[in-house]
Structures are given as C-alpha cells and as structure tokens.
Amino acid sequence: MADISPVRIFRDSESRRQYRSGGFFLKIGVLILFLFAPFLFPSFKSIDLAMRIIIFATLVASFDILLGYTGIISFGHGMFFGIGAYSLGFFLSKYGDPTYLNMVLAFLAAVAVSFLLALLISFLSLRVKAIFFAMITLALAEFALILAMKLSRFSGGEDGISISLPGLFAVSTNFGRFLNLDITGRIMAYYFILLCCLVLFLMMLRFIHSPLGRVLQSIRDNVQRAEALGYSTFIFQTISISFGCVVASMVGVLYALWVGYVNPESSLSISIVLDILIMVIIGGMGTLYGGIIGAAFLQITQTFLPDLQKLSLELFPQAGWLQIAMERWLLIFGVLFVLVVFFFPRGVMGTIQEYTARRKAVKAS
C-alpha cells in the first residue's frame, strides 16, 4: 500500500473535523429554518421575507466572488440581475407563453447573454485600474437602465412586464392543505427557488475552494506576486467575473419568478447594487456565508422598521417626538448600520472567523 502524503492526511482530518464543528450544525439549522419557514410563519409577509433573504443572500454571494475573493469592484452586478429578470419576462409573457420549456429557455438565455456580456466587459475594461473599471461598469449599468426605460415597446418601459407563470407556480394553483398550510403555486415556487439557490450556493462554495478559487484569492492579495508565479491574472479575473455575473443572472430569473413582475426600478436600478454593497459589508467580504447575514439584516430592517411608526402610535399616542423619530426610519437603519460596522469591522462573519482563528492560534501555541 502506497504511503499517504502528509497533505492528504491533513485534508482528510480537516474534512472530518468540519462535519463535527458547531459551524456545520449552524448551517444545517439555518437550512432547516428556511425549509420549514412557510409552516412556522404561514403569513404571506413572512414567507415573502424568507424568500427575499434567500434570493439576495445568493446574489450577494455571487458579488462576493468578485469583490471579496478576487478584489474586483464592479457596480454593474445589478445589470446582470436585471438581465435574468427580463429574460423570464420576455419568454413567459412578452414574447412567449407561460410554459416550462420557455422557463428553461429563459434560464439558458440569461446565462448566454450574461456570459457573453461579462466576457466583453472583461476584455474591454479589465486592463484599467480598479476604480476606472468600477466607473465603466457603473456607466454600463446606467445605460442598461436607460435603455429599459426608453425602449418601452421592447421592455415595457417604466410600466414593466407582468409575468404569467406555468401551472405548478401559478398563483391560482392550489394542491390542498398540509399541516394547516395551503400548498399553492406560491409555496411550490418557494421550494423550487430555495432548491435552485441552494444548488447555486454549493456551486459557488466549490468554486472558491477549488485550486482556481485559491488563485483568485492570491490575485486579490497581491497581483504582482501572482503574476511572478506565472498566473495570467487577466484570464483568472475574467473567469471570476463571468462566473459571478452568470450566477447573478440566474438569481434574477428566480427573483422574477417569485415576484411575477419586472420593471427597470426593481431589476436594473443602481439602488440594487448599493443594497448588495451594504449586505456584503455587514456580512463580511470574502466569507460567502456573510451574504446570508447581510441579506437578513437588510431585508428584516426594511420590512419591519416602517411598521414601528404604527406600533409606536398605538403604544405611545402622546409621545410626539417618538412619532417624528419613527417617521424617519431610514435614520434608524443608518444608526444600526453604523453600529454593526463599528462592532464588526470585518463584517459579522469576517469578525467571527478572525476571532475563531485567533483562538485556534492561541490553543496551538
């Protein structure tokens, strides 16, 4: 029997250890929570919140591959998200019928267009410095938004496109009740999107933990050193951009499948990229899992902070100053964001990982 190398022994021990760690069971717990969310919180608002966390956590993870793992700043990520959303609108409503075949074609079209556009942007813009690349992607995102608004005959303009879904996902579909929950087309769409996002997330995990992903991290840390080792940084950065943008476009298809509607403001707005940046900063760059924390923080605050005004009026009807404060819930969100950044300078997940690494180093010494 051939001797097993020390590297192989180390990797096997690390693999066994990760399946017994607290982090692994925490991930399983989060997955179980999302699996049973429709049964635990059957209201439409709660299910919609859970779905938005799932969708945007996957979208943030795709952006983290560019920013956190490759060091590429791009303001055009929302454009690819919009390409996916509009692909579903075109194939299922604008220029096609709501069939499962057209839904598959929408996925394929989104992947093809996003891949080709990402390649084009990479070859034309990646040679410039980081900040100039970011400005170019911002200009392209604005151009895509203007096109979607002005070409109303093609894209529906500001009115957008209402999407009709196939029978399994149609709002009118009802399969009866199970555990006091109506199994409707929305519930079927919820679990389909959850499954797709899980597959996409596992693909991204495999991508960053592969040898290719490790090269990307070396490029992020030191471009000159990676080039000195013989790596073509331009090619590897192009692969990273293409992969991240393709995933974003597929998430855009899933988003349109859930909301059943697409327009420039909801799919191509620059505010989408700003929200993604906030979620990455809160969750932690270069962590991937941090996208779940960032998405949960942003979506929960945006969902429930506006309700605090009504709640404060019912509980404290005489407190005028409190009503004024609750009307400016964005200010409260800003304060919460500053506090998170102050106490978690590397993001929540990044700070936890840094603390865990220091504890391991202390124990090892």
N, C-alpha and C positions, 0 to 999 in steps of 0.2 A: 504494500500500500504506500502510495506516494506521500511524502511529508506535506502537511498543510502549512502554508505560509503564515507568518505572524499577522499579516494584514488581513488574511481571510479569517483567522481566529478572532481578531478584534472586531471585524464587521459582523460576524455571527453573534458575538456576545452583545454588541450594540443592538442588533436586530431583536434578540430575545429580550433585552432589557426594556426596549421601547414599548413592547406589548404588555409589560408589567408596571409601567410607570403611571403616576397619577394623571399626567397629561393625556395619556391614551384613553383612560376611562372618562376623563372630562370631555374629550372629543366625542366619544360614544354617547355620553349623556346629552350633549348638545344635539347630536343627530336624532336621538330618541325624542327629544323635546320637539323638534321640528316635525318628526313623523306623527306625533300624537297631538300636535297643536290644534288641528281642526276639532278634535274630540274634547280637548281640555278647555279650549276657548272658542266655542262654536259661532260667536258673533262674526258678522262679515268684516267689521273693523279690525278685529284681532287676527283673523285669517289673512286679510289683506296686508296687515303689518308684518306678519311672519313671512309672507311671500316676498314682500319688498326687501326684507332683510336678507333672505336667501339670494335673491337676484342681484342686489347691489353688493353683497359680500363677494359673489363670484366675479362681478365686474371690477371691483376694487382689487381683487387678487390678480386679475389679468393686467391691470395697470401697474401693480406692484412688481410684476415681472420686468417691466420696462424701467421703472424708477428705482425700486428697491434692490433688484438683483442685477441690473445692467447699468444703472446710473444714467438713464436716458430720460430727459424731461420732455414730455410731449403734452401739448394742450389740445391735440386732435383726437384723443381717445373717444370722446363723446361722439365724434363724427362716425366712427365705425359702429358704435352702439346704435346710432340712428340709421345707418345703412341696413343693419339687421332688422330693425323695426319696420322700416319702409318696405323691405323685401317681403315680409309677411303680408303687409297691407296690399302690395301690388298683386301678389299671387293669389290671395284669398278673396279679395274684394274688388280692387280697382280694375284689374285686367284678367281675373280668373275666378273660378268658382271655389267655394269652401270645401275642398276635398283633401283627403290625407296625402294624395300624390302631390298636390300643389303645395302643401305644407312642407313636404320633404324637399321639393324644388326650391322653396323659399330659403331653407337652410343651405342648400347647395349654392344658390345664387349669392347669398350673403357671404359665404365662405370664399367663393371665387372672386367676387368684386373686392372684398376686403383684402384678400391676399395680393391681388394684382396692384391695388392702390397702395398698400403698405410697401410693396417692392418698389413702386415708382417713387414714393416719398423718400424711401431709404436711399435709393441710388441718386436722387437729385439733391437731397438735403443733408444727408448724414455726414458729408465731408466737412461741414461747417462746425463751428464751436457750439457747445451745448445750448447757450442762451439763444443763439441765432436759429438753431433747429427748433427750439420751443416756439419762437416767434413765427417761423414758417408754418408749423403745424397749427398755430392759433389762427393765422390768416386763412389757411385752407378750411378750418372748421367754420369760420365766419362766412366764407364763400359758399360752403355747403348749406349753411342755414339760410343765406340769402336766396340761393337757387331754389330751395324747397318752398320758400315763401312766395317767390315771384312766378315760378312755373306752376301756376295753380291748375292748369289743365292736366298736367302730368302728375303732380304730387298732391293736389287738393288744396294747396296754398295754406293759409292760416286756419282754414276750416278742418284740414286734415282728412283722414280716411277712417271711417268706421269699419271694423273688421268683422266679418261673419266667420264663425268657426265651424269645423266639421262636427258631426253629430255627437261624438264622445265628449267634446269640450264645449258644446253649445250651452248657453245659459239656460235654455228651456228644457234640457235633458234632465231627467230625474230617474234614478235607479232604485228608489225606495229609501228606507231608513235603516241605519245600522248604528247601534249603541247611541240612540237618540240624536243621531246626526243625519240630515238629509244628504244622501250621496247624489249630488248634482253634477252638472258639467263643470262647475267651478271647482269642486272638490277633485274631480278627475284631472283637471288642468293643474291643480296644486301639486298633486303627487307626480304627475308627468314632469313638471318643471323642476320639482325637487330632485327627481332622479337624474334629469339632464344636468342640473347644476352640480350634483354630486360627482357625476362622471367627469365633467369639465374640471372640477376642483382636483380630482385624483390625477387627471392628466397633467395639470399644472404642477402638482407635487412631484410627479415622476420626472417632469421636465427640469425642475430646479435641482433635483437630487441626482440627476444624470451627470456624466462627465461634461456634457455640453453646458449644463447649468453651472457647474463649478468653474468652467472657463469664463462664463459671463460674469460671475462674481469676481474673478481675478481682474477682468477688464474694468469693472466698476471700481475696484480698489486702486488699481494702478495700470493705466492703459499702456504706458511705456514699457513696463515690465512684461506685460502680456505679449506685446509685440517683440520684445527681445527674446522671449521664449519660443518665438516662431509662429504665433497665432495671428491669423488675419482678422484683426478686430472688426473691420468693416463687415466682413461676412457674418461673423457671430452676432454683431449688433443687428444686422438685417434679419437674421433668423429670429432673434428675440422680438423685434418689432412686429414681424409678420405673425408670429405665433400669438403674441398678446392681442394684436388687432383682430385676428380671426376669432379668438375666443370672445372678445368684446362684441363682435357682430352676432355671434350665436346667442349671446346673452340678450342682445337687442331683439332677436326673434322671439325669445322666451318672454321678454317683457311685453312685447306687443300681443303675444298670445294671452297673457294674463289680463291686461287692461282692455283689450279688444278695441284699441283706438291708437292712432299715431298722428301726430302733427309736429311741426318744427319745434315748438316750445317744449314739448315733453320729451323729444327724442334727439334733437340736434342743438339745443341751447347750450351756451357756454357755461351756464349755471350747473349743468351736469358734471362737467369737468371740475368745477370748483368744489362741488359736493364730494367728488371722488378724492380730490386732494385732501379735504378735511378728514374724510374717513381713513385715508392712508396715514395721515399724521397722528390721528387719535389711536388707531390700531397699532401702528408701528411699521416703518418701512423695512422691507427685506424679511418679513415674517410670514407672509401669505395668510396665516390664520388671523392676523390682526385685522384683516378686512371684515371678518365676522363681528369683531368688537366695534370697529368703526361704523359699520353699517347699522348695527343695533343701536348704538348711541345716537346717531343722526336721525334714523327713522323713528325711534321712540320719542325723542325730544320734539321732532317736527309734528308728530301725531298728537302728543298729549299736552305739550306746553300751551297751544292755543286754547285747550279746554280749561286751563287753570283760571282764565278770566271768568268764565261762567261759574266755576266751582267757588272761587273767592267771593263772587257776588252773592251766592246762596249762603255761604258760611259767615261772611263778614259784610253785611249790607251797608254798615255805617262807615266802613274803612275806605274813604275815598282815595287816599294815597295808594292803597293796595290795588284798587281797580285801575288806577293810572299805570302802576307798575306792570300789572298783568296784561294790559293792552299792548305793552312793548315787550312781548315775549321773546322777540329776537335778541333784545338786550340780555335777557336771562340766559338764552342759549349762548351768547358770546361770553358771558361770565363763566358758564360751565365749561366751555371750550378752553378758555384761558387756564382754569383750574386743572383740567386734565393735562394740558401741555406742561403746566408748572410742576405737577407732582409726577408726571410720567414723561420726562423729556425725550425719551426714545420711543414714545408711544406706549400704550398699555402692554401689549405683547412683547415689544422690544425691551422694555424696562424689566419685565418679569424674566425674560430669557437672560438678560445681563445679570440680574440678581442670582438666578439659579446657577449660572456659570461661575460666579464668584464663590458661591457656597461650595460647589464641587471642587474648585481650585483650593479652597481652604482645607477641605477634608482630605484632598490628595496630598497636601503638604504636611 
